[in-house]
């Protein structure tokens, strides 16, 4: 999938988060959205994912032949892991993955996914009883092990210990494949696999205005 952002802008109240942005994300390439806290990384990633509409401008999602994706096709082609995503904590780990992968095809059996993330002994435990690090592993797994064309990650190593961070990098090396990857982070270690870097500070308007 190729994703095109044509003169998109987004503001909250009178503050422009980014304005008149033109970017192209090409399939099978790896991109990092960088910048300090509050620079708009998460907002831009939500716009790319389709979770949030830009205030101005247009977006296109196309295959390698230039055919546009229909709106109902986009969600199944993109998988995400973000801090603002909520897990269904009333489900067990196995139940959550069974529910999630009704909507996106997994790249391996659910039993193997649970083993891959090192939570096999917890497969029947309710997610509400998981630690924050365990929950982050689940969030990463539901995105990385989905058979999608695009992988969007926002601060992927949040709440992970050293072992979890190492696991994340192993997964990126082993399971990313030819997907388009976009990582939003201000931690260089989280996006060290990305070849293209986009600074959010370069997308900021020179000055705030009233929105005209």
Order of alpha helices (4+ residues) and beta strands (2+ residues): beta-beta-beta-alpha-beta-alpha-beta-alpha-alpha-alpha-beta-alpha-beta-beta
